Amino acid sequence: MDKHRLIVDSVVVRFGEKTVLSGGYITSETGTVTGLLGRNGAGKSCMFRALMGGLRVENIMVSIDEKPVGRQIVGHAIKYLPQGRLIPEGMKLHRAFDLYGVNYWTFVNRFPKFSRHYDSPVYELSGGEASLAELYLILHSDAPFYILDEPFTQVDPVNIEDVKVMIRERAKDHGIIITEHNYDAISKVADNLFVIADGYTNPVISQEDLVRHGYLRAD
């Protein structure tokens, strides 16, 4: 298995006079699930929208395997699951799987209820069903890195444990970054944690770090 390392560094995002990120940073490597915590509005989604080209930034540095990379390489090397809908509402589900090069029937083997949705447009699925299909698509796409933006809040609770198992399985051969605001959910699946506070990314070694950066309250 080839090992790869992604570094996103020196991310600066401003909206007018408001600075969202002054020193955004995250790293990922093959075999590891990295969790990124932060309160709503802290800048988690902004950093990854900037990385994927969906948001203008003042500064961002991206490297893979210690080589600086541009926007085109990022699009091939990183697959991103946003908080909003990934698949157009009118697209049939099997068509989305074809476009991503993912086998639909392998998906059905894992989640049998989707056998009846092969020809279903996305708008006929429940929100939780659509989110589960999109999560599976990203995690089985051909890329060394995956970014999942708050996946646990979008999937039906009955599927959460299956999702955690799937993430750990895929992390054996990929680098995965998960953004979340729920510490309990992310701490059970991540190998290492960071928290965004006051515009900067900070490593988390213990819950005391989360208290110090204002993410958790002291008991």
N, C-alpha and C positions, 0 to 999 in steps of 0.2 A: 504494500500500500504506500503510495506517495503521500508524504506529509506536506502540508502547505500552511502558511501563516499570513494572515491579513492584519494590517495595521491601518486604522483610520485616526488621524492625528490633527491637532491644531485647527479644529473646526470652529469657525467664528460665524455666527448668524445674528443679524440685527434686522429688526423691523422698525424703520424710522429711528427714533431715539431710544427704542427699547432693545437692549442686548439680551438675547435668549441664551446664546452659547458664547463663551469667551475662550474656552479651552476644551472643546469636546474631544473625547478620545475613547477608542475601544479597540480591542484586539481579539482575534479568533484564530484557532488553529485546529487542524485535523484531530479528531478524537475528543474534542472538548465542547461542552455546552457552556457558553458565557451568558450570564444574566445581567441585564442592565435595568436597574431600578430608578425610580424618580417619581415625584409627585406629578399630578396632572399639570401640564404647562411647563414642566422642567426643561423640555427640549429633546426628549428621547426620539420622538417621531421626526422632529426637525432634522436631527443629525442624519437619520437614515434616508429621509427624502432628499437631503442635500447630497448624500453619497450616491444615490441612484439617479440624480439629475433632475429631480422634481422640485427643487427649491434653490434659488440663487443664494450664494454665500459669499462672504468677504474672503474667506480662506478655508481650504481643506487640503490635506495631504493624505494620499492613499498609496499604500505599497502592498504588494503580494510577493512573498518570498524575497523580501528585502529589495525589490525593484519597484520604483515608482510606476504607477499605472494611470492611464487616462480613462475617460468616460466609456469608451467603447469596450475596453477590457473589463471594466467593472460590470457592465451589463451581461457579459458572458460568464464571469466568474462568480457572481453573487445573484441569487434569486431572493426576491423580497416579497414577503406577505404583508401588505398594508392593513390598517384597521378597517378601511372601507372595502367595498366589494372589489374583488380581483377580476372575476369573470363577468363580462357584460350580461345584463339581465336577460336579454333575448337569445343568448347563445345556448345551443343544446350542449348538455354536459359532456357527451362523448366527443364533441368537436373540440372542446377545451382541452381534453386529455390528448387528443391527436396533436394539437398545436404545441403542447408542452412535451410531446414525445413520451408520454406515460401510458402504460397499459391499463385500460379501464377495467378489464376483467380481473386483473390482479388486485385492484382496489375493491372490487365487489367480493373477492374471496375474503378480504379482511372485514368488510362492512357489507354483509349480504343484502341489507335493505335497499341498497342502491341498484340492485339488479333491475328494478322497475323504473329507474330514472335514466336509462341509457339515452333515450330520445327526448328527455324532459328539458325544456329551457330552464335556465336558472331561476326565473321568477316563479316557477311552480314548486320549487323547493322551499322548505322552511329556512329561516335565517341560520339556524344551527346546522342544518344539513349542508347548505351552501358553504358555510365556513369550514366544515370538516372536509368537504371535497377540495376546497382551495388549499387548505393546509396540506393535505395529502399530495396535491399537485406540486407544490413548492418543494416539499421534502423529498420527492422522488424525481425532481428535475435534474438534468445533467449539469451540475455545477459543483465546485468544491466547497462553496459557502452558502449558508442560508440565513436570512434574517427574518424573524417572526415577530411582528408587532402586536403584543398583547393577545396571543392566540387563545389563552385559557378563558378570556372573557367573552369570546365569540362562539365557542363550541358548546353544545349542549352538555350540561353537567354529567349526564350518563356516559359520555364519551371521554371525559377528562383523563381517566386512568389509561385508557387505550392510547390517547394522544401522548401522554408522558412516556409510555413504553416505546411508541414509534419514534419519538424524538431521541431517546437513548439509543435505539437501534441504528438510526441514521447517523448519529454522532460518531459511530465507530469508524466511519470512512469520510466524514465531513466535519467542517467547523460550523457550529450553529450559535447564533446570537439570538437571545430572546429578550425583548423589552417587556416590562411588566410594572404595575404599581402594587401588586399583591406579593408581599415578601414570602408568605407561607407557601404560595403556589410555586414560585420560582425557585425557592431555596431547596425544594425537594428534587429538582431535576438538573440544576446548574452545578457545574464543577467549580466555577469561580464567579464572583459577583462584583459589580461596580454600581455606584449610585451617582446620578447627576444632581448637583446642588449648587446654587448660585452661579450657574453657567459653566461649571467645571465637572469633569468626570473624576471620581475618587474611588480607589479600591476599597472593597469591603472584606475585612478579615473576620469581624465579629459583629454582633448586633450593636455593640457600643459604638462602632463606626457609623451606623445608621442613626443612632441617637445624636452623635456629635455633629452630623451633617443635616440634622433637622428632619430626617425622614421618619423616624420613630420617636415617640415620646418616652422619656425616662419613666420607669415604674416608680 
